Amino acid sequence: MKTNNNMNHGGKLKPEYKEIWAKYIVKYIKEYEKRGIKINYITIQNEPNAKQIWESCLYNAQEEADIALNYVIPNLRINNLDTKVLIWDHNKERLYLRAEEIFNKDKYNLISGIGYHYYTGDHFENISLVRQKYKDKIIIHTEGCTGFSINRKRRQIPNAEIYAHDIIGDLNAGANGYIDWNILLDFKGGPNHVYNYCNAPIMANFFGNNYKKNASYYYIGHFSKFIEKGAKRIGYSNFTNKIEVTAFENPNGKIVLVILNSSENSENFTIVLNEKVYSDKIEKHSILTYII
């Protein structure tokens, strides 16, 4: 079905297979529904700009928009599926450019949003630009991990701080959500058929009953356990770049404040909310969540 006649190493989808491929995606979603798993979002292709040694297929913006609008979305609707389609699903530094290439015409309103990965750096400005210009679009971090090696697996706090820094920056820039890749792996960092092993918040022995929760599991929890679905990010003012902050108001009116200190020193700070003042201290290399 691809121009290079290989599942791996890039290549493009041959034009005569666009309809068949769209129907295959629909069948995939429906088979999961039969098993009680509803798929709310899909992307057209993982990393459509990368010729990978594993399964990959290249799409430029025009090609991605074409298959989404003329094949995948029509087939979803014919089958009464409300699964939403996101574009891009690749690194942040080209997020705004891809959005500009696809979201700049009214007919692209059928596409619900855009996904991105974090492997090439912060690029929080790209998220902010997309949020400012395309206010009705969903923006989701769809893949990110800290990597895995004999050296890095012992760096639990630095690995966890990578997650927290990225989540705070993404949410403050206007992202709607953040998905880890992957939440659970075996102790080798797999299974992975190309040996691209990764660290994970939870690592387990799949043939036994032992597992461990890494520091990243608890750092992610400072966001996922307290910022509820439907929460709104609210304004804040931070007195120093030594600590990182994000603030949300939950649907029940409670305010969630997450504070990260990745530095080598503890920091004193004061929370001021209207007329109320509260002073506290955050230790070095730690994270705090307040519910107000």
C-alpha positions in Angstrom: 0.0 0.0 0.0 3.1 2.3 0.2 5.4 3.6 -2.4 8.5 2.0 -0.9 6.7 -1.4 -0.6 7.8 -1.6 3.0 6.0 -1.1 6.3 9.1 0.7 7.6 11.4 3.4 6.4 8.9 6.1 5.4 7.4 5.9 1.9 4.0 7.4 1.0 0.5 5.9 0.9 -0.3 5.1 -2.7 -3.4 7.1 -4.0 -5.3 3.9 -5.0 -5.3 2.7 -1.3 -6.6 5.9 0.4 -10.2 4.6 0.6 -9.1 1.1 1.8 -6.8 2.6 4.4 -9.6 4.8 5.8 -12.0 1.8 6.0 -9.3 -0.1 7.8 -9.0 2.7 10.4 -12.7 2.6 10.9 -12.7 -1.2 11.3 -9.9 -0.8 13.9 -12.0 1.6 16.0 -15.2 -0.5 15.7 -13.3 -3.6 16.8 -12.2 -1.8 20.0 -15.8 -0.6 20.6 -16.9 -4.3 20.5 -14.5 -4.8 23.4 -15.9 -1.9 25.4 -13.1 0.5 24.5 -14.2 3.8 23.0 -11.5 5.7 21.0 -12.2 9.4 21.3 -9.3 10.7 19.2 -7.1 9.5 16.4 -4.3 11.1 14.4 -3.7 10.4 10.7 -0.1 9.2 11.2 2.4 9.0 13.9 5.3 11.4 13.1 4.3 12.0 9.5 7.5 14.0 8.8 9.9 11.2 9.9 11.4 8.4 7.9 11.7 5.9 10.7 13.4 2.5 10.9 10.1 1.3 12.3 6.5 1.6 10.9 6.2 5.0 9.3 4.5 6.8 6.4 5.2 10.3 5.2 2.5 12.9 4.7 3.0 16.6 3.8 0.3 19.0 5.0 -1.7 18.8 1.8 -1.6 15.0 1.8 -2.6 14.8 5.5 -5.5 17.2 5.0 -6.7 15.2 1.9 -6.9 11.8 3.5 -8.4 13.3 6.7 -11.1 15.3 5.0 -11.9 13.2 2.0 -11.5 9.7 3.3 -11.1 9.2 7.1 -13.7 11.6 8.4 -16.4 10.7 5.8 -15.9 7.0 6.6 -16.2 7.7 10.4 -19.4 9.6 9.8 -20.9 6.9 7.5 -20.3 4.4 10.3 -21.8 6.7 13.0 -18.6 7.1 14.8 -17.9 10.4 16.7 -14.2 9.8 16.9 -12.4 13.1 16.4 -9.4 13.6 14.1 -6.2 15.4 15.1 -3.4 16.3 12.7 0.4 16.4 13.0 1.3 14.1 15.9 4.9 15.2 15.6 7.4 17.5 17.3 6.5 20.9 18.8 8.8 23.1 16.8 6.7 22.8 13.6 3.3 22.8 15.4 2.2 26.3 14.4 3.5 25.8 10.8 1.4 22.7 10.4 -1.6 24.3 11.9 -1.2 27.2 9.5 -1.0 24.9 6.5 -4.2 23.0 7.4 -6.4 25.2 9.6 -6.3 28.3 7.4 -9.6 27.6 5.5 -13.1 27.1 6.7 -13.5 23.6 5.3 -11.0 22.3 7.7 -13.3 22.8 10.6 -14.0 19.1 10.5 -10.6 18.5 11.9 -10.9 18.8 15.7 -7.3 19.8 16.6 -3.6 19.0 16.6 -1.3 16.7 18.5 2.4 17.0 19.1 5.5 15.4 20.7 8.1 17.0 22.9 11.4 15.4 21.9 13.0 18.5 20.3 12.7 20.9 23.3 10.2 23.2 25.0 8.8 25.2 22.1 6.0 26.4 24.3 5.6 29.4 22.1 4.4 27.2 19.3 1.6 25.9 21.5 0.7 29.5 22.5 0.6 30.7 18.9 -1.8 27.9 17.9 -4.0 28.6 20.9 -4.1 32.3 20.2 -5.0 31.9 16.5 -7.2 28.7 16.6 -9.1 29.1 19.8 -11.6 26.4 18.9 -9.0 23.6 18.3 -8.0 20.9 20.7 -4.2 20.8 21.4 -2.9 17.6 23.0 0.5 16.4 23.8 0.3 12.9 22.3 3.7 11.4 23.0 6.7 12.0 25.3 9.1 9.9 27.5 12.4 10.4 29.2 14.3 7.7 27.3 16.0 4.7 28.9 19.5 3.5 29.5 21.6 2.0 32.3 22.7 5.5 33.3 19.4 7.4 33.0 17.2 4.8 34.7 18.8 5.8 38.1 18.1 9.5 37.5 14.5 9.3 38.8 14.1 12.9 40.1 15.6 14.5 37.0 13.4 12.3 34.8 10.4 13.3 36.8 11.3 16.9 36.6 11.4 16.7 32.8 7.8 15.6 32.8 6.7 18.3 35.3 8.5 21.1 33.5 7.0 20.0 30.1 3.5 19.6 31.5 3.6 23.0 33.2 4.9 24.7 30.1 2.4 23.0 27.8 -0.6 23.8 30.0 0.4 27.4 30.5 0.8 27.8 26.8 -2.7 26.5 26.1 -2.6 22.7 25.7 -5.8 20.8 26.6 -4.2 17.6 27.7 -1.0 15.6 28.1 -0.6 11.9 27.3 2.5 9.9 28.5 4.3 7.4 26.3 4.1 4.8 28.0 2.6 4.7 31.4 3.6 1.0 32.0 6.5 -1.0 30.6 8.5 -4.0 31.6 11.8 -3.7 33.5 13.7 -3.6 30.2 11.7 -0.7 29.0 9.6 -2.6 26.5 8.3 -4.7 24.9 9.6 -3.1 21.8 10.2 -4.9 18.5 13.0 -2.4 17.4 14.6 -2.3 20.9 13.8 1.3 21.3 13.5 0.9 25.1 12.1 3.7 27.3 11.7 4.7 30.9 8.2 4.6 32.3 6.3 5.8 35.3 5.5 2.2 36.2 7.8 -0.7 35.3 6.7 -4.3 35.9 7.7 -7.9 35.5 4.9 -9.1 33.2 5.6 -12.8 34.2 5.5 -12.1 37.9 3.8 -9.9 40.4 6.6 -7.4 41.1 6.6 -3.8 39.9 7.8 -0.4 40.9 6.5 3.2 40.6 9.2 5.6 39.5 9.3 9.2 40.6 7.7 10.3 37.3 4.5 8.4 38.3 4.1 10.7 41.4 5.1 13.9 39.6 2.5 13.2 36.9 0.0 12.6 39.7 0.4 16.2 40.9 -1.5 17.2 37.8 -3.7 14.2 36.8 -5.1 13.6 40.3 -6.0 17.2 41.1 -6.7 19.1 37.8 -10.1 17.7 36.9 -11.8 17.3 33.5 -13.3 20.6 32.5 -10.9 22.7 34.6 -10.0 26.1 33.3 -6.4 27.5 33.5 -6.4 30.8 35.3 -4.0 33.7 35.5 -1.1 33.9 37.9 2.0 35.9 38.5 5.3 34.3 39.5 8.0 36.2 41.3 11.0 34.2 40.1 12.1 31.8 37.4 13.6 29.5 40.0 10.2 27.9 40.5 7.6 27.0 37.9 3.9 27.4 38.4 0.6 26.5 36.9 -2.9 27.3 38.2 -6.4 25.9 37.4 -9.9 26.3 38.6 -11.8 23.0 38.8 -15.5 22.8 37.9 -16.4 22.8 41.6 -14.7 26.2 42.1 -11.6 24.9 43.8 -8.2 26.2 42.7 -5.4 23.9 42.0 -1.9 25.3 42.2 1.1 23.2 41.2 4.6 24.4 42.0 7.9 22.8 40.8 11.4 23.5 42.1 14.1 21.9 39.9 16.9 23.9 41.5 19.6 23.0 44.0 18.2 25.3 46.6 15.0 25.5 48.6 12.8 28.5 48.0 10.5 30.5 50.2 7.4 31.9 48.6 4.1 33.5 49.3 0.7 32.7 47.8 -1.6 35.7 47.5 -5.2 35.1 46.6 -7.4 38.2 46.9 -6.9 39.3 50.5 -5.6 36.0 51.7 -1.8 35.5 52.1 0.0 32.2 52.8 3.7 31.7 53.1 5.5 28.4 52.6 8.7 26.8 51.5 9.5 24.3 48.7 12.5 22.1 49.1 15.1 21.6 46.3 14.1 19.2 43.6 10.5 18.8 44.7 7.0 19.5 43.6 3.9 20.7 45.6 0.2 20.9 44.8 -2.2 23.1 46.7 -6.0 22.8 46.6 -7.6 26.1 47.6 
